[in-house]
Amino acid sequence: MSEDRDPRRVVADIQRMLAAAGEVEKVQVRRLADEYAAWMGHASERLTRCGEYLAQGRGTEAIYLAELDPPLLTWLGAMFFPERDQWAQVTERLGTTLPRPNQDVQGIVRGINDAYDREQALAEEKRAFRRMTLQNLPQSIRLVQARRLMGLDPASLALQENVRDLERDEQRHLLERARRSASASELAEIHSTLANTPWVETPGEALRREVDGLYGRVRFSHLQNEQSRLSRKLAEAHKRKDLPEVLRLRPEWDRLSSEMGLAPGDPRAHSALRVLAWADRELADTEEDLGHVNALDELQSAIARQAEESELWELYYRLEAFGRKVPREVEQRFQMQVDKLDERRRRREMVVVSVVLGIGATVLVVFLVWLVGRRAV
């Protein structure tokens, strides 16, 4: 392969040969075929190395290698010229096989193009980061930008170190905020940031313990205030006999007592628990009243539709189980209906007995007639 002949010139010679009419010289064909094969082998080696860099996340190195003269993408575009199949037929007649790269050419080319896009985006991000630094923007915003840069080029040790430096500053800033703050919500935010941020530089144990302690003390004080406030609201609702309000506050009390770890014997829970016990009794009484009303309605409905005696007694006993006196009117209607059913049953029984006796008498007469007739014979 001549040093002064790049692949585009070799391909141009091949295209001119194919376009020319008449026979081609075998010597010229072999020379061009050897040059083409040599350049294809060279391209294959570069493709392999670019693919290795891309697989390792080293996009910058892959781009640098692809841009060496002759540029790889331009080179490949030339090597896969439109008349390549026609050229393959010419070389096959001379017993030469047209070389092809062993790699996934399209996949590696897409990877190089993607790396170009990332490099361009990274360059834009770097320019934006420099502008922010020059404008002295807040450190937290610079940290967000630095993390974005590192995401675009995760293999860059310089970007990783930059993020670590900014994270150490951010962690110190969070600790200073926590020391100054008396707000439970602000401390909860700081605590969550330290715990849930995917730090490159993990916060130190001493820093986490101090923030946890500050957050825990302020949070417990906040919970105590909430518990006192809720106990007062429950007591006021109890004083008004406002059962719906007590029931509305109950889930909030359950949540709060769970967060504070209040046991039933804790003195701080006594007043609220007395109110809740009253609510339970009221609910139980209400449910019993409702059950009694339903049982009474069912009995009256059964009486009205003249239900069977067994069903009436079952509903009556269910109503009596509440331990309350059955209303006099219902008692009378029930007794009248039961008596009517008893009377009806007795009548049916008398009819049955009469029929049985009648049949028995008839049989007896027939038997006596038969017996007299037999003796006469």
CORRAQUI-V579976 format. One record per residue. RES is the residue in three letters. PHI is phi as a letter, one per 40 degrees, with the letter a starting at -180 (* if undefined). NEAR is the number of other C-alpha atoms within 10 Angstrom. Layout:
res = <RES:RES>
phi = <PHI:PHI>
near = <NEAR:NEAR>
This chain:
res = <MET:SER:GLU:ASP:ARG:ASP:PRO:ARG:ARG:VAL:VAL:ALA:ASP:ILE:GLN:ARG:MET:LEU:ALA:ALA:ALA:GLY:GLU:VAL:GLU:LYS:VAL:GLN:VAL:ARG:ARG:LEU:ALA:ASP:GLU:TYR:ALA:ALA:TRP:MET:GLY:HIS:ALA:SER:GLU:ARG:LEU:THR:ARG:CYS:GLY:GLU:TYR:LEU:ALA:GLN:GLY:ARG:GLY:THR:GLU:ALA:ILE:TYR:LEU:ALA:GLU:LEU:ASP:PRO:PRO:LEU:LEU:THR:TRP:LEU:GLY:ALA:MET:PHE:PHE:PRO:GLU:ARG:ASP:GLN:TRP:ALA:GLN:VAL:THR:GLU:ARG:LEU:GLY:THR:THR:LEU:PRO:ARG:PRO:ASN:GLN:ASP:VAL:GLN:GLY:ILE:VAL:ARG:GLY:ILE:ASN:ASP:ALA:TYR:ASP:ARG:GLU:GLN:ALA:LEU:ALA:GLU:GLU:LYS:ARG:ALA:PHE:ARG:ARG:MET:THR:LEU:GLN:ASN:LEU:PRO:GLN:SER:ILE:ARG:LEU:VAL:GLN:ALA:ARG:ARG:LEU:MET:GLY:LEU:ASP:PRO:ALA:SER:LEU:ALA:LEU:GLN:GLU:ASN:VAL:ARG:ASP:LEU:GLU:ARG:ASP:GLU:GLN:ARG:HIS:LEU:LEU:GLU:ARG:ALA:ARG:ARG:SER:ALA:SER:ALA:SER:GLU:LEU:ALA:GLU:ILE:HIS:SER:THR:LEU:ALA:ASN:THR:PRO:TRP:VAL:GLU:THR:PRO:GLY:GLU:ALA:LEU:ARG:ARG:GLU:VAL:ASP:GLY:LEU:TYR:GLY:ARG:VAL:ARG:PHE:SER:HIS:LEU:GLN:ASN:GLU:GLN:SER:ARG:LEU:SER:ARG:LYS:LEU:ALA:GLU:ALA:HIS:LYS:ARG:LYS:ASP:LEU:PRO:GLU:VAL:LEU:ARG:LEU:ARG:PRO:GLU:TRP:ASP:ARG:LEU:SER:SER:GLU:MET:GLY:LEU:ALA:PRO:GLY:ASP:PRO:ARG:ALA:HIS:SER:ALA:LEU:ARG:VAL:LEU:ALA:TRP:ALA:ASP:ARG:GLU:LEU:ALA:ASP:THR:GLU:GLU:ASP:LEU:GLY:HIS:VAL:ASN:ALA:LEU:ASP:GLU:LEU:GLN:SER:ALA:ILE:ALA:ARG:GLN:ALA:GLU:GLU:SER:GLU:LEU:TRP:GLU:LEU:TYR:TYR:ARG:LEU:GLU:ALA:PHE:GLY:ARG:LYS:VAL:PRO:ARG:GLU:VAL:GLU:GLN:ARG:PHE:GLN:MET:GLN:VAL:ASP:LYS:LEU:ASP:GLU:ARG:ARG:ARG:ARG:ARG:GLU:MET:VAL:VAL:VAL:SER:VAL:VAL:LEU:GLY:ILE:GLY:ALA:THR:VAL:LEU:VAL:VAL:PHE:LEU:VAL:TRP:LEU:VAL:GLY:ARG:ARG:ALA:VAL>
phi = <*:c:c:c:b:c:c:c:c:c:c:c:c:c:c:c:c:c:c:c:c:g:c:b:c:c:c:c:c:c:c:c:c:c:c:c:c:c:c:c:c:c:c:c:c:c:d:c:c:c:c:c:c:c:c:c:g:b:c:c:c:c:c:d:c:c:c:c:c:c:d:c:c:c:d:c:c:c:c:c:c:c:c:c:c:c:c:c:c:c:c:c:c:c:g:b:c:c:c:b:c:c:c:c:d:c:c:c:c:c:c:c:c:c:c:d:c:c:c:c:c:c:c:c:c:c:c:c:c:c:c:c:c:c:c:f:c:d:c:c:c:c:c:d:c:c:c:c:c:c:c:c:b:c:c:c:c:c:c:c:c:c:c:c:c:c:c:c:c:c:c:c:c:c:c:c:c:c:c:c:c:b:c:c:c:c:c:c:c:c:c:c:c:c:c:b:c:c:c:c:b:c:d:c:c:c:c:c:c:c:c:d:c:c:c:c:c:c:c:c:c:c:c:c:c:c:c:c:c:c:c:c:c:c:c:c:c:c:c:c:f:c:c:d:c:c:c:c:c:d:d:c:c:d:c:c:c:c:c:c:g:c:c:d:c:c:d:c:b:d:c:c:c:c:c:c:c:c:c:c:c:c:c:c:c:c:c:c:c:c:c:c:c:c:c:c:c:c:c:c:c:c:c:c:c:f:c:c:c:c:c:c:c:c:c:c:c:c:c:c:c:c:g:b:c:c:d:d:c:c:d:c:c:c:c:c:c:c:c:c:c:c:c:c:c:c:c:c:c:c:c:c:c:c:c:c:c:c:c:c:c:c:c:c:c:d:c:c:c:c:c:c:c:c:c:c:c>
near = <15:6:5:7:10:15:22:19:12:19:21:13:14:20:17:10:18:16:10:9:8:8:8:12:9:12:9:13:17:14:13:19:23:15:19:21:18:15:21:21:16:12:21:20:15:17:26:17:15:25:23:15:18:20:13:11:16:18:26:19:15:25:21:11:17:22:13:10:10:14:14:21:16:14:18:20:11:16:19:13:15:11:13:15:12:11:18:15:14:19:18:11:9:11:9:14:14:18:15:12:14:11:13:11:16:9:11:19:18:11:19:24:15:14:22:16:12:16:17:12:14:18:14:13:17:16:12:14:20:13:12:16:13:9:9:10:12:10:16:14:11:19:20:14:18:22:21:17:22:19:14:19:20:15:15:15:11:11:19:19:14:14:24:19:14:19:23:17:14:16:21:14:13:19:20:12:15:23:13:10:15:15:14:20:14:14:25:18:15:19:20:11:14:20:14:8:10:9:16:14:15:14:16:10:8:9:15:16:11:14:21:18:12:21:25:16:13:18:19:14:13:14:17:16:12:15:20:13:11:18:21:14:16:26:17:15:18:19:10:10:15:13:18:11:15:22:16:11:16:18:11:14:21:12:11:17:18:11:11:14:10:14:12:11:9:9:9:16:17:14:13:22:16:14:22:21:11:16:20:14:12:14:14:12:12:12:12:13:13:12:14:19:12:13:20:20:14:17:22:19:13:18:21:12:8:16:15:13:17:10:13:21:14:11:18:20:12:16:22:14:11:14:9:9:9:14:9:9:9:15:14:12:14:22:13:13:20:20:13:14:16:13:12:11:11:12:12:12:12:11:11:12:12:12:12:11:12:12:11:11:12:11:11:12:11:10:12:12:10:11:11:10:10:9:7:6:5>
